[in-house]
């Protein structure tokens, strides 16, 4: 007897096949030859989309397994925030014991630490392997930690924050700031940091704003940066709705006052980034004053403060004369990260000045592949023949599908040139 088609699809990570099989009546609680449920296979593979399909199709996430765990507990153990979210389900149908158990497990991983927990579980004293993993659904980073044949992701602090929120608990801003600032990788790109800051952003209340603003006085620059980021996210509005923020003017004035007194480059860069979300005539001149700042991360945020006029027709933007001059200076910055950031923004802009084309062509020599991608794209969008050579210098792109429209721009340029040539020769075009 062959393998169950749903089990086979889950093992292959074939999201569409899983969805269609469930729609056609496949048993969402199917098990493999060892009796492992399909949902547990998805958890073990860190496959959040498949897990979500199975749960929505009726898989029992609270099913007690022979080892005493449940798929929900295994999702918490995994350290994957997206997996935990997929399996937590409707809190109203979870019993008190289940909620207590899940919360205790999440807190244990957070307080003990992933490596220590793995050593306790596996008994291994060997070397720990870490691999950086990008979550395409959430656009965040996390590390996969491997030890003794077991692998988890390092998002357990974010999982605890998610479980608390799911169960209606509301830790204070200071507690969550302390939690975020002791992360091994305290960065907005990391899944746990993002889960904590976005949890606070969802609150959209004055109490949270006041507590985040109070972190300006914290002696630790990382706590100050955390506070600034929360203020910025609160100002951007509830991520679950399209409503305006009630904090716009209040945040603008607070950041303008703060930026004048802040000296730490990490915090200063965050504040400049936040000011870039405000349309106020004071912001661009302020940003330009940091054009020669000694810290590259601060110089890189100058671009965020520049006034942009966006065309409703094309969606592309233009800068003021002063702003464009500043962008051209930044595009030749000594730091590659600044050049890459500015190059992307110029590539997407409506500017067709020769100097912009030269900046984009210079990106083709960058070590960073993403910078080369945007250089070739920007040239192609401007019908600059240098994009053809640029396309060949991009190299193989691992996630081609995600970049396909950008990567295909030089090909579209060549097609336009062929059609133009045929038109000039009087040859009908298709």
C-alpha positions as CSV (number, residue, x, y, z in Angstrom):
1,X,0.0,0.0,0.0
2,X,1.4,3.4,-1.0
3,X,2.0,6.4,1.2
4,X,-1.0,8.5,2.0
5,X,-1.1,11.4,-0.6
6,X,-1.5,14.0,2.0
7,X,1.4,12.7,4.0
8,X,3.5,12.7,0.9
9,X,2.5,16.3,0.0
10,X,3.3,17.5,3.6
11,X,6.7,15.8,3.4
12,X,7.5,17.5,0.1
13,X,6.3,20.9,1.4
14,X,3.9,21.1,-1.6
15,X,1.6,23.8,-0.3
16,X,-0.8,23.7,-3.3
17,X,-1.1,19.9,-3.2
18,X,-1.9,20.0,0.6
19,X,-4.6,22.6,0.1
20,X,-6.2,20.8,-2.9
21,X,-6.1,17.4,-1.1
22,X,-7.8,18.9,1.9
23,X,-10.4,20.6,-0.3
24,X,-11.1,17.2,-1.9
25,X,-11.8,15.6,1.5
26,X,-8.4,14.2,2.6
27,X,-8.2,13.4,6.4
28,X,-6.4,16.4,8.0
29,X,-5.5,14.0,10.9
30,X,-3.8,11.5,8.7
31,X,-0.7,9.8,10.2
32,X,2.5,8.4,8.6
33,X,3.7,4.8,8.9
34,X,5.1,5.5,12.4
35,X,1.9,7.1,13.6
36,X,3.1,10.7,13.4
37,X,0.3,13.1,12.4
38,X,0.6,15.2,9.3
39,X,0.5,18.3,11.5
40,X,3.5,17.2,13.5
41,X,5.4,16.5,10.2
42,X,4.7,20.1,9.2
43,X,5.9,21.4,12.5
44,X,9.1,19.4,12.3
45,X,9.8,20.8,8.9
46,X,9.1,24.4,10.1
47,X,6.5,24.6,7.4
48,X,4.0,27.2,8.6
49,X,1.9,27.5,5.4
50,X,1.3,23.7,5.4
51,X,0.5,23.7,9.1
52,X,-2.0,26.5,8.6
53,X,-3.7,24.6,5.8
54,X,-4.0,21.5,8.0
55,X,-5.4,23.4,11.0
56,X,-7.9,25.3,8.9
57,X,-8.8,21.9,7.3
58,X,-9.6,20.4,10.7
59,X,-6.3,19.0,12.1
60,X,-6.4,18.6,15.8
61,X,-3.6,20.9,17.1
62,X,-4.3,19.9,20.8
63,X,-4.2,16.2,20.2
64,X,-2.3,14.4,22.9
65,X,0.5,12.2,21.5
66,X,2.2,9.1,23.0
67,X,5.1,11.2,24.2
68,X,2.8,13.5,26.2
69,X,3.2,16.4,23.8
70,X,0.7,18.0,21.5
71,X,1.2,19.6,18.1
72,X,0.7,23.0,19.8
73,X,3.4,22.2,22.3
74,X,5.7,21.1,19.6
75,X,5.1,24.4,17.7
76,X,6.0,26.3,20.9
77,X,9.1,24.1,21.2
78,X,10.1,24.8,17.6
79,X,10.8,28.5,18.3
80,X,9.0,29.5,15.1
81,X,6.6,32.3,15.8
82,X,4.7,31.7,12.5
83,X,4.3,28.0,13.4
84,X,3.0,28.9,16.9
85,X,0.6,31.4,15.5
86,X,-0.7,28.8,13.0
87,X,-1.4,26.2,15.7
88,X,-2.7,28.3,18.7
89,X,-6.2,28.5,17.2
90,X,-9.2,30.0,18.9
91,X,-8.4,30.8,22.5
92,X,-12.1,30.4,23.4
93,X,-12.0,26.6,22.8
94,X,-8.8,26.0,24.7
95,X,-9.2,24.7,28.2
96,X,-7.5,26.3,31.2
97,X,-5.1,23.4,31.5
98,X,-4.0,23.8,27.9
99,X,-3.5,27.5,28.2
100,X,-1.5,27.1,31.3
101,X,0.6,24.4,29.8
102,X,1.4,26.3,26.6
103,X,2.3,29.5,28.5
104,X,4.5,27.6,30.9
105,X,6.3,25.9,28.0
106,X,6.9,29.1,26.2
107,X,8.2,30.8,29.3
108,X,10.5,27.9,30.0
109,X,12.2,28.2,26.6
110,X,12.5,31.9,26.9
111,X,14.0,31.9,30.4
112,X,16.2,28.8,30.0
113,X,17.5,29.6,26.5
114,X,17.3,27.5,23.4
115,X,20.8,26.0,23.6
116,X,20.4,25.1,27.3
117,X,17.0,23.6,26.6
118,X,18.5,21.5,23.7
119,X,21.3,20.3,25.9
120,X,18.8,19.2,28.6
121,X,16.6,17.4,26.1
122,X,19.3,15.7,24.0
123,X,22.0,15.3,26.7
124,X,24.5,16.4,24.1
125,X,27.6,18.4,25.0
126,X,28.7,18.8,21.4
127,X,29.1,21.9,19.3
128,X,26.1,24.0,18.4
129,X,25.4,24.7,14.8
130,X,23.6,27.9,13.8
131,X,22.2,28.7,10.4
132,X,20.6,32.0,9.4
133,X,17.1,31.4,8.0
134,X,14.9,34.0,6.3
135,X,11.1,33.7,6.8
136,X,9.7,34.7,3.4
137,X,6.1,35.1,4.7
138,X,7.1,37.4,7.5
139,X,10.2,38.9,6.0
140,X,12.1,38.4,9.2
141,X,15.3,36.6,10.1
142,X,15.9,33.9,12.7
143,X,18.6,31.3,13.4
144,X,18.1,27.6,13.3
145,X,20.0,26.0,16.2
146,X,21.0,22.4,15.7
147,X,22.3,20.1,18.5
148,X,22.2,16.4,19.0
149,X,20.1,15.7,16.0
150,X,17.4,18.2,17.1
151,X,16.8,21.6,15.5
152,X,14.8,24.6,16.7
153,X,14.5,28.2,15.7
154,X,15.7,31.0,18.0
155,X,12.3,32.8,18.2
156,X,11.2,31.5,21.6
157,X,11.1,35.0,23.1
158,X,8.8,36.1,20.3
159,X,6.7,32.9,20.8
160,X,6.3,33.8,24.5
161,X,5.2,37.3,23.6
162,X,2.7,35.9,21.0
163,X,1.3,33.3,23.4
164,X,0.8,36.0,26.1
165,X,-1.0,38.3,23.6
166,X,-3.1,35.4,22.4
167,X,-4.2,34.6,25.9
168,X,-5.0,38.3,26.8
169,X,-2.0,39.0,28.9
170,X,-0.4,42.4,28.7
171,X,3.2,42.8,29.9
172,X,4.3,46.3,30.4
173,X,6.5,48.3,27.9
174,X,9.5,48.2,30.2
175,X,9.2,44.4,30.7
176,X,9.0,43.9,26.9
177,X,11.9,46.3,26.3
178,X,14.1,44.3,28.7
179,X,13.0,41.1,27.0
180,X,13.9,42.5,23.5
181,X,17.2,44.1,24.6
182,X,18.7,40.9,25.9
183,X,18.1,39.0,22.7
184,X,21.3,37.6,21.2
185,X,20.5,39.4,18.0
186,X,18.6,42.6,19.0
187,X,17.6,43.8,15.5
188,X,14.4,44.9,13.8
189,X,15.0,42.2,11.2
190,X,14.9,39.4,13.8
191,X,11.6,37.7,14.3
192,X,11.5,38.0,18.1
193,X,12.3,41.7,18.1
194,X,9.7,42.3,15.5
195,X,7.0,40.3,17.4
196,X,7.7,42.4,20.5
197,X,7.6,45.8,18.9
198,X,4.6,45.0,16.7
199,X,2.7,43.7,19.7
200,X,3.2,47.1,21.4
201,X,2.3,48.9,18.1
202,X,-1.1,47.1,18.1
203,X,-2.1,48.6,21.4
204,X,-2.4,52.1,20.0
205,X,-3.0,53.8,23.4
206,X,-1.5,56.7,25.2
207,X,-0.2,54.5,28.1
208,X,2.0,52.6,25.6
209,X,3.1,55.8,23.9
210,X,4.1,57.4,27.2
211,X,6.0,54.3,28.4
212,X,7.9,54.1,25.1
213,X,8.7,57.8,25.2
214,X,10.0,57.4,28.8
215,X,12.7,55.1,27.4
216,X,14.4,58.2,26.0
217,X,15.9,58.7,29.4
218,X,17.3,55.1,29.7
219,X,21.1,54.9,30.0
220,X,21.3,51.9,27.6
221,X,21.2,53.0,24.0
222,X,19.6,49.8,22.9
223,X,16.6,50.5,25.2
224,X,16.4,54.0,23.8
225,X,16.4,52.6,20.2
226,X,13.7,50.2,21.2
227,X,11.6,53.1,22.6
228,X,12.1,55.1,19.4
229,X,11.1,52.2,17.2
230,X,7.9,51.6,19.2
231,X,7.0,55.3,19.0
232,X,7.5,55.1,15.2
233,X,5.4,52.0,14.9
234,X,2.6,53.5,17.0
235,X,2.7,56.6,14.8
236,X,2.4,54.4,11.7
237,X,-1.0,53.2,13.0
238,X,-2.5,49.9,13.9
239,X,-0.9,47.3,11.6
240,X,-4.3,45.4,11.6
241,X,-6.3,48.4,10.2
242,X,-6.0,51.3,7.8
243,X,-7.0,53.9,10.3
244,X,-4.8,57.0,10.9
245,X,-2.6,57.3,13.9
246,X,-3.7,59.5,16.8
247,X,0.0,60.2,17.7
248,X,1.3,61.9,14.5
249,X,1.9,65.4,15.7
250,X,2.9,64.3,19.2
251,X,5.5,61.9,17.8
252,X,6.9,64.4,15.3
253,X,7.5,67.1,18.0
254,X,9.0,64.5,20.4
255,X,11.4,63.1,17.8
256,X,12.4,66.6,16.7
257,X,13.3,67.4,20.2
258,X,15.0,64.1,20.8
259,X,17.2,64.2,17.7
260,X,18.8,67.4,18.8
261,X,20.0,65.8,22.1
262,X,20.8,62.2,21.0
263,X,24.4,61.3,20.4
264,X,24.4,57.5,20.0
265,X,24.5,56.7,16.2
266,X,22.1,53.6,16.5
267,X,19.5,55.7,18.3
268,X,20.0,58.7,16.0
269,X,19.6,56.6,12.9
270,X,16.3,55.2,14.3
271,X,15.0,58.7,15.0
272,X,15.9,60.0,11.6
273,X,14.1,57.0,10.1
274,X,11.0,57.8,12.1
275,X,11.1,61.5,11.1
276,X,11.0,60.3,7.5
277,X,7.4,59.2,8.0
278,X,6.3,62.9,8.6
279,X,5.6,65.5,6.0
280,X,6.9,68.6,7.7
281,X,9.2,71.3,6.2
282,X,11.6,71.0,9.2
283,X,12.5,67.4,8.4
284,X,14.5,67.6,5.2
285,X,16.9,70.4,6.3
286,X,17.4,68.5,9.5
287,X,18.3,65.4,7.6
288,X,20.7,67.2,5.3
289,X,22.6,68.4,8.3
290,X,23.7,64.8,9.0
291,X,25.0,64.2,5.4
292,X,28.6,64.1,6.7
293,X,28.0,62.4,10.0
294,X,30.8,60.0,10.9
295,X,28.5,57.0,11.4
296,X,27.4,55.3,8.2
297,X,24.1,54.1,9.6
298,X,23.2,57.8,10.3
299,X,24.3,58.9,6.9
300,X,22.2,56.1,5.4
301,X,19.0,57.4,7.1
302,X,19.4,60.9,5.6
303,X,17.7,59.6,2.5
304,X,14.6,58.8,4.6
305,X,14.2,62.4,5.6
306,X,14.3,63.9,2.1
307,X,11.1,65.3,0.7
308,X,9.7,63.2,-2.2
309,X,6.9,64.1,-4.6
310,X,5.2,60.9,-5.7
311,X,3.4,60.6,-9.0
312,X,0.0,59.0,-8.6
313,X,0.2,57.7,-12.1
314,X,3.5,55.9,-12.0
315,X,4.0,55.6,-8.3
316,X,7.5,56.8,-8.7
317,X,9.0,59.7,-6.8
318,X,11.3,62.7,-7.4
319,X,13.4,64.6,-5.0
320,X,13.9,68.3,-4.6
321,X,17.2,69.7,-6.2
322,X,18.8,69.7,-2.7
323,X,17.5,66.2,-2.1
324,X,18.8,64.8,-5.4
325,X,22.2,66.4,-4.8
326,X,22.3,64.7,-1.4
327,X,21.3,61.4,-2.9
328,X,24.1,61.6,-5.4
329,X,26.6,62.3,-2.6
330,X,25.3,59.3,-0.6
331,X,25.4,57.1,-3.7
332,X,29.2,57.6,-3.6
333,X,29.5,57.1,0.1
334,X,32.5,55.1,1.4
335,X,30.2,52.6,3.0
336,X,28.7,49.9,0.7
337,X,25.5,49.6,2.7
338,X,24.8,53.3,2.2
339,X,25.5,53.1,-1.5
340,X,23.2,50.1,-1.9
341,X,20.3,51.7,0.0
342,X,20.5,54.9,-2.0
343,X,21.0,53.0,-5.2
344,X,17.7,51.1,-4.7
345,X,15.9,54.4,-4.0
346,X,17.3,56.0,-7.1
347,X,16.5,52.9,-9.2
348,X,12.9,53.2,-8.2
349,X,12.7,57.0,-8.6
350,X,11.5,58.9,-11.7
351,X,14.9,60.7,-12.1
352,X,16.5,60.2,-15.5
353,X,19.4,62.6,-15.2
354,X,22.7,61.2,-16.6
355,X,24.3,61.4,-13.1
356,X,21.6,59.0,-11.8
357,X,22.4,56.6,-14.6
358,X,26.1,56.7,-13.8
359,X,25.3,55.9,-10.1
360,X,23.2,52.9,-11.1
361,X,26.0,51.7,-13.5
362,X,28.5,52.0,-10.6
363,X,26.3,49.6,-8.6
364,X,27.1,46.9,-11.1
365,X,30.6,46.7,-9.5
366,X,29.3,46.3,-6.0
367,X,30.1,43.1,-4.1
368,X,26.5,42.9,-2.8
369,X,24.3,41.1,-5.3
370,X,21.2,43.0,-4.3
371,X,22.9,46.3,-5.2
372,X,23.8,44.8,-8.6
373,X,20.2,43.7,-9.1
374,X,18.9,47.2,-8.5
375,X,21.6,48.7,-10.7
376,X,20.6,46.6,-13.7
377,X,16.9,47.2,-13.0
378,X,17.3,51.0,-12.7
379,X,19.3,51.2,-15.9
380,X,16.8,49.1,-17.8
381,X,13.9,51.2,-16.6
382,X,15.7,54.2,-18.1
383,X,16.4,52.4,-21.4
384,X,20.1,52.6,-20.7
385,X,22.0,50.0,-22.8
386,X,24.4,49.4,-19.9
387,X,21.6,47.3,-18.3
388,X,22.4,44.4,-20.7
389,X,25.9,44.1,-19.4
390,X,24.6,44.6,-15.9
391,X,22.2,41.6,-16.2
392,X,25.1,39.4,-16.9
393,X,27.0,40.7,-13.9
394,X,24.2,40.0,-11.4
395,X,25.0,36.3,-11.1
396,X,22.7,33.4,-10.1
397,X,19.9,34.5,-7.8
398,X,18.8,31.9,-5.3
399,X,15.2,33.1,-5.0
400,X,14.6,34.1,-8.6
401,X,10.8,33.9,-8.4
402,X,10.7,36.6,-5.7
403,X,12.9,38.9,-7.9
404,X,11.5,37.9,-11.3
405,X,10.0,41.3,-12.3
406,X,13.1,43.1,-11.2
407,X,15.5,40.6,-12.8
408,X,13.6,40.6,-16.1
409,X,13.8,44.3,-16.6
410,X,16.9,44.1,-18.9
411,X,15.0,41.5,-21.1
412,X,12.0,43.9,-21.3
413,X,14.4,46.6,-22.4
414,X,15.8,44.5,-25.2
415,X,12.3,43.6,-26.3
416,X,11.4,47.3,-26.4
417,X,14.5,48.0,-28.5
418,X,13.6,45.2,-31.0
419,X,10.0,46.5,-31.3
420,X,11.4,50.1,-31.8
421,X,13.8,48.8,-34.5
422,X,11.0,47.0,-36.4
423,X,8.8,50.1,-36.2
424,X,11.5,52.3,-37.6
425,X,11.9,49.8,-40.5
426,X,8.1,49.8,-41.0
427,X,7.7,46.2,-39.9
428,X,4.4,45.6,-38.2
429,X,4.6,44.6,-34.5
430,X,2.5,42.0,-32.8
